Structures are given as C-alpha cells and as structure tokens.
Amino acid sequence: MGAVSGSFRKLTLDGVPYEAAGDVNVTFNASPYETEGIPSTGRIMYKMTLRPQNVEGLPILATPSEQDQIRALAERIGTFPMAMTWADGSVWRCVGKINFESVESEENRASIIIIPDRSPGGWTLFAA
C-alpha cells in the first residue's frame, strides 16, 4: 500500500470497538524520549529524558451509554489492551490505561488520553 494518511479506521479499548471522530487529528508521542540539547563551550550534550508515549486528544463519538463504559474503563485499577487502526491499515497496540478528559454535548465527543503501561516499548506497530 502506498503512503496514506487521514482518519482513523478503528479504535478498540479492552476488546470493545469505539467510533473515533472522522476528523480526528491526535498527538501521538511515538518516541519514548524527550531530547534536549545542552549547550557548552564545545559540543552539545544531549539530554534524553524518558516520557510516556501517550496518545492525546483522541475524540470518540460516544452515546451516553458508551460514555459510561469509557468512564468505567478510566476508573479501572488494572491495565487493559488497546489498539488504533490508522488510515493506511497500520495497527498500533498497547496495554495501559486511559484518562477520560471530557464530553462535548454538541456532538457527543468523549475525549480521552491513552497512556501505555511502559516507556520505552509502550506501543507495538503492525505496519500495513
């Protein structure tokens, strides 16, 4: 398949499929490191700090019943499997938790953050 970008095809949380908004544009911290350059009188010293590989600003179009399911997932103590299928058919999978940010009533958009349970190695890519 050629280079394809665009809307999500599928989002699964703990084995349950949810509808991501068609105009979704999430922020995916794919690298487990935040890299900074520390200046010196010679070469730059690179500081690589571990960070969570979160997916932020992910809007789910969810009915009130589905919103309640998402709330219950966010309140769960244990981690669970998640998967995102991108426009080109590639699938990113992780085990982790979610943060349920908010619901916008105008379109029933439930916004979540996916937080994998490890970094590095939080996500596994199954490329299309």
Buried (B, 14 or more C-beta within 10 A) or exposed (E): EEEEEEEBBBBBBBEEEBBBBEEBEBEBBEEBBEEEEEEEEEEEEEEEEEEBBBBBBBBBBBEEEBBEBBBEBBEEEEBBEBBBBBEBEBBBBBBBBBEBBEBEEEEBBBBBBBBBBBBEEBBEEEEE
